[in-house]
Each structure stands twice: as C-alpha cells, then as structure tokens.
Amino acid sequence: MKYLIGLVGENGAGKDTFTTFFKTVAAPQSVSRIHFSDVLYDTLKLWGIEPTRANLQNMAIIMDRQFGKGSLTRATEARIKRQKGDIVIVEGVRWKQDVPMIRSFANSILVYITAKPEIRFERLRKRIAGTQGKKLTRAQFDQEEKALTELEIPKIGASANFKIENNGTLDNFRKHVERFAKRPLDFRYKR
C-alpha cells in the first residue's frame, strides 16, 4: 500500500460515491475499499441478525463497551494491513480513536465529505425506497443522526486534511473528487 485515505462523513454525504469516482481517476493504480462497518456487517450476518443501520450502530456501541474503546478500530486496522491495493480507502471514520490509527500509517490522509442535512435526508430517502421498498421518515433520520456513533463526525471532520461539501449535483461532486485525486496529496495533517 502506497497511500491510505480515511473518509469521514455523515450518512448520505457521498463517501461511497467519492470512492467510485476516485477509482476511475486513479487508474491504473489499484484502489481497494474497506468500511469500518465491514466487521459489524460480518458479525451480524454470522449471528443471523439483519444488518440495519440501527443494528450496526448498536453493535458498534456494544463492542466498544464490552471489549474496550477502539475494538472496532483495532479490527479495521488489521483489515487495512491485509489490503493489497496501491491506494486503500477506508470509509466510515467516526470515532476519535480512528484518527490516530489512520494517521499511524505512512502516507495517510483524512478527507471529510459533508452535505447539508436536508440534502442527505433526501438522498437516503430515495436510496432506501429504491433498495428496500421502505420509507425513511425525517424523524427516523434525525434520530439516527443523534446516535452515539454519529456524534464525533463533525469534530473529526474539522481535523481533516481536506474537505468536500457535496451539496450540489453529482457532476459537481465528481469534479471535486477529480480535483482532489489529481493534486499532490499532502500527508502533513492537522493536530
């Protein structure tokens, strides 16, 4: 692995889309993607529990309380070390202890992707209706935003090396990602 990019951002801000666009621009370099939530998904699937957003959030909290702060961070770090890509993108940085772990890798950078809540709600509402046939209410969205797993995201984002506000069109966001991907990566980080 030559580079590690940690993505922090609220639900619906565009982290997955960032990675999709970045992979296209970074070619022919290989880009691998992992999510902090991969460990949670795998655990819930193994136990036969539906991996809903609420269950994922609860599992992260349970792991942290039962096995100590940073248990999910340590599991994700082990997965990062096994990645073979030239560039590894880790989506879903959301705990304070995630940041020093990301920055412990040589050539690492933290990117904050954010959008206004009303824009993120509409994106998620459409995504959920399209894939699950379910409806997301504004009250559910607001409740999920207050979950313990979401509270540190803005603070972590404030310490990121780079910030992209994804409040416009998909094409506009693509241009932001392309500009980011084509600039020399600055691996000096804010403290």
C-alpha positions as CSV (number, residue, x, y, z in Angstrom):
1,M,0.0,0.0,0.0
2,K,1.4,3.4,-1.1
3,Y,-1.4,5.6,0.3
4,L,-4.2,5.4,2.8
5,I,-7.2,7.7,2.6
6,G,-9.6,7.8,5.5
7,L,-13.1,9.1,4.7
8,V,-15.2,10.7,7.4
9,G,-18.7,12.0,6.7
10,E,-22.3,11.8,7.8
11,N,-24.7,9.3,6.4
12,G,-25.7,10.2,2.9
13,A,-22.8,12.7,2.4
14,G,-21.3,10.7,-0.5
15,K,-18.4,8.5,0.8
16,D,-19.2,5.6,-1.4
17,T,-19.6,7.8,-4.4
18,F,-16.3,9.5,-3.6
19,T,-14.6,6.1,-3.8
20,T,-16.3,5.2,-7.0
21,F,-15.2,8.4,-8.7
22,F,-11.7,8.2,-7.2
23,K,-11.1,4.7,-8.5
24,T,-11.8,5.9,-12.1
25,V,-9.4,8.9,-11.8
26,A,-6.7,6.9,-10.0
27,A,-6.4,4.2,-12.7
28,P,-4.2,2.4,-13.5
29,Q,-3.3,2.4,-9.8
30,S,-5.3,-0.2,-7.9
31,V,-7.6,1.1,-5.3
32,S,-9.2,-1.1,-2.6
33,R,-12.0,-0.1,-0.4
34,I,-13.0,-1.2,3.1
35,H,-15.5,0.2,5.6
36,F,-15.3,0.4,9.3
37,S,-18.7,-1.2,9.3
38,D,-17.5,-4.4,7.5
39,V,-16.6,-6.0,10.8
40,L,-20.1,-5.1,12.1
41,Y,-21.9,-6.5,9.0
42,D,-19.9,-9.7,9.1
43,T,-20.7,-10.1,12.8
44,L,-24.4,-9.5,12.4
45,K,-24.6,-11.8,9.4
46,L,-22.8,-14.6,11.3
47,W,-25.4,-14.2,14.1
48,G,-28.3,-14.1,11.7
49,I,-29.3,-10.6,12.6
50,E,-30.4,-8.2,10.0
51,P,-27.7,-5.5,9.4
52,T,-30.0,-2.5,9.7
53,R,-28.5,0.9,10.4
54,A,-29.8,0.8,14.0
55,N,-28.3,-2.7,14.5
56,L,-25.0,-1.6,13.1
57,Q,-24.9,1.4,15.4
58,N,-25.9,-0.7,18.4
59,M,-23.3,-3.4,17.6
60,A,-20.5,-0.7,17.4
61,I,-21.6,0.6,20.8
62,I,-21.8,-2.8,22.3
63,M,-18.3,-3.8,21.0
64,D,-16.9,-0.6,22.4
65,R,-18.4,-1.0,25.8
66,Q,-17.8,-4.7,26.1
67,F,-14.3,-5.0,24.6
68,G,-12.9,-1.6,25.3
69,K,-12.7,1.7,23.4
70,G,-11.2,1.1,20.0
71,S,-12.1,-2.5,19.5
72,L,-13.7,-1.8,16.1
73,T,-10.7,0.5,15.2
74,R,-8.2,-2.4,16.0
75,A,-10.2,-4.9,13.9
76,T,-10.3,-2.4,11.0
77,E,-6.6,-1.7,11.3
78,A,-5.9,-5.4,10.9
79,R,-8.0,-5.4,7.7
80,I,-6.2,-2.4,6.4
81,K,-2.8,-4.1,6.8
82,R,-4.1,-7.1,4.7
83,Q,-5.1,-4.8,1.7
84,K,-3.1,-5.2,-1.5
85,G,-4.1,-2.0,-3.4
86,D,-1.8,0.8,-4.2
87,I,-4.3,3.1,-2.5
88,V,-6.6,2.0,0.3
89,I,-9.7,3.9,1.0
90,V,-11.2,3.4,4.5
91,E,-14.8,4.7,4.7
92,G,-16.6,5.5,7.8
93,V,-14.1,7.1,10.2
94,R,-16.3,8.1,13.1
95,W,-14.6,7.5,16.5
96,K,-11.8,9.7,18.0
97,Q,-9.6,6.6,18.2
98,D,-10.0,6.0,14.4
99,V,-8.0,9.2,13.6
100,P,-4.6,8.3,15.2
101,M,-4.9,4.8,13.7
102,I,-5.4,6.2,10.2
103,R,-2.6,8.7,10.7
104,S,-0.2,6.0,12.1
105,F,0.2,4.7,8.5
106,A,2.8,6.4,6.4
107,N,1.3,8.5,3.6
108,S,-2.2,8.7,5.1
109,I,-4.7,11.5,4.7
110,L,-8.1,12.2,6.2
111,V,-10.9,13.6,3.9
112,Y,-14.2,15.0,5.2
113,I,-17.2,14.7,3.0
114,T,-20.2,16.5,4.2
115,A,-23.6,17.9,3.0
116,K,-26.5,19.7,4.4
117,P,-28.9,17.5,6.5
118,E,-31.9,18.1,4.2
119,I,-29.8,17.0,1.1
120,R,-28.6,13.9,2.9
121,F,-32.1,13.1,4.1
122,E,-33.4,13.2,0.5
123,R,-30.6,11.1,-0.8
124,L,-31.1,8.5,1.9
125,R,-34.9,8.5,1.5
126,K,-34.5,7.8,-2.2
127,R,-31.8,5.1,-1.6
128,I,-33.8,3.3,1.0
129,A,-37.1,3.4,-1.0
130,G,-35.2,2.1,-4.1
131,T,-33.4,-0.8,-2.5
132,Q,-35.6,-1.9,0.4
133,G,-39.1,-0.7,-0.6
134,K,-39.2,1.1,2.8
135,K,-39.7,4.7,3.7
136,L,-37.4,6.8,5.8
137,T,-39.1,9.5,7.8
138,R,-37.4,12.7,8.8
139,A,-37.9,11.7,12.4
140,Q,-36.0,8.4,11.9
141,F,-33.3,10.3,10.1
142,D,-33.0,12.9,12.9
143,Q,-32.9,10.1,15.5
144,E,-30.1,8.2,13.6
145,E,-28.1,11.5,13.4
146,K,-28.1,11.6,17.3
147,A,-26.8,8.1,17.7
148,L,-23.6,7.8,19.7
149,T,-21.8,6.5,16.6
150,E,-22.5,9.8,14.7
151,L,-21.7,12.4,17.3
152,E,-18.0,12.8,16.7
153,I,-18.1,13.0,12.9
154,P,-18.2,16.9,12.7
155,K,-15.3,17.2,15.2
156,I,-13.2,14.6,13.3
157,G,-14.1,16.3,10.1
158,A,-12.8,19.6,11.4
159,S,-9.3,18.0,11.8
160,A,-9.3,16.5,8.3
161,N,-6.7,17.4,5.7
162,F,-9.2,18.0,3.0
163,K,-13.0,18.8,3.0
164,I,-15.5,18.4,0.2
165,E,-19.0,19.9,0.6
166,N,-21.3,17.7,-1.5
167,N,-24.4,19.9,-1.7
168,G,-24.6,20.2,-5.5
169,T,-25.1,17.9,-8.4
170,L,-23.5,14.5,-9.0
171,D,-21.4,16.1,-11.8
172,N,-20.2,18.8,-9.5
173,F,-19.2,16.3,-6.8
174,R,-17.3,14.3,-9.5
175,K,-15.3,17.4,-10.4
176,H,-14.4,17.9,-6.7
177,V,-13.2,14.3,-6.4
178,E,-11.2,14.6,-9.7
179,R,-9.5,17.8,-8.4
180,F,-8.7,16.1,-5.2
181,A,-7.3,13.0,-6.9
182,K,-5.1,15.0,-9.3
183,R,-3.5,17.2,-6.7
184,P,-0.4,16.1,-4.9
185,L,-1.6,14.6,-1.7
186,D,-0.4,16.5,1.4
187,F,0.3,14.0,4.1
188,R,1.0,16.6,6.7
189,Y,-2.0,16.6,9.0
190,K,-3.7,18.9,11.3
191,R,-3.3,18.3,15.0
